[in-house]
């Protein structure tokens, strides 16, 4: 018996199964904000992907193996089904692994068409798409500063990048950054305690914070003038 | 004389259909040891090899040979008959498809055999001749199907949506999956009668204006929470018959189907946002012809573009911008032509005069 669940990109009420069955799996939508806070959108090669939709599934793994759940996604405009990849979160490596052999298939419920996949184990799942362009943007910290942990979220692209290295420049693996891209980091100035910077935008209106981009090297230099 | 021949043919036709000697039947033979009522192990194994085929077959005939006329032979034959009756029950051979006969003549192919089992080859495809026909609905649409399917298709409802108002109500995006702008000729809603499941696809022929034999593409209509949009395009079959242009739609299920063509308009609009803003979304609309296109927003959110567009005076645009403090600004229902000659900023200033003076508007370009 397959259980059917519809995941809509805009559907905020969570899709869940009947509570009358104690062993039935529980499915809830994973929205982009949650991914931006807790996860990233890297694939196995740590290349950024574009997040389209996702869900979390909890349940007994043995029951799920016997009765896989059919999860249905609303089709996305201007996105070809063949370009979408269903991925599963690997909490150890902090990347999304491709589900081998699990292809999205067209299915219909009444007059509505959906993309469907069979899921037979609990975890976090996401529908992702490769980015069309690749490249790197450098965010250079002022001298004497180094970042210990950073995160860059660009919602319009559905991309979340992160890094944990002790570094003086953040290499964001994206060719361009939007002025609305949000940067968070833990950084340390020489001889000072660790400080937090959360959700600052790269916009040029924050003129004292980020300097103008270097158009040739895609490098942004950072200034802490506005933080005082 | 002629009448007699015709009657004879009619009478013999069903007889031939039941003729177990036709080539469609396969056969095997079994032998009993002398005066035994049970098959030997070897013969039983041989029978079991065929049991699955017998189960699948639509017609099985078991002929048991009665070799003498004594009472002893009668008892023996009865026990053998009983054995095969039980076998049929055990292996779930249906009474409707299985028949056990007692015969007195020897079998030609194996004169020593006591039992002949004939069965129709289950792997051979059924050859059924079904007549096809065309049903024409009073509303003008037709359907090519088997005559037997017509009663099910008579209750079908076909509604053609083609006015801008109807398409606008669907919130239909007029682009294909690759972002190419489409000219929509019609959206057709096919609703089969309740509980109708057609075993094979049937060909609906729907008369439409504006379609042509070349260049039309048919799509199924997909929907997400915000829009409906054409998807899974394939070449549409359009033919002129009886002075009507008919779209031949192959389907076996209810649904919404779109017929559209690639537009020949070639202009590209590109809008740059002023410094200090980012573009969140954009949309171009027109009611004549109906158009609803989302802008392609650049990854850095500093520009948005529309491809395959007509002259800008026919198009109105809608944009949502954001400044770096997170405030959102909407520019709604502005002529694309006007927006190209002025700027986002002048529109924003008209609505919100307190915008910072030091913002410099960039001139939008029309390539």
Interface residues (C-beta under 8 A of the other chain):
Chain A: X8 X9 X10 X11 X74 X75 X76 X77 X78 X79 X80 X106 X108 X110 X111 X112 X113 X133 X154 X156 X157 X174 X175 X176 X177 X178 X179 X180 X201 X203 X204 X205 X206
Chain B: X173 X175 X177 X178 X179 X220 X221 X222 X223 X224 X225 X226 X227 X229 X231 X232 X253 X254 X255 X256 X275 X276 X277 X278 X280 X294 X297 X298 X299 X300 X301 X302 X322 X323 X324 X325
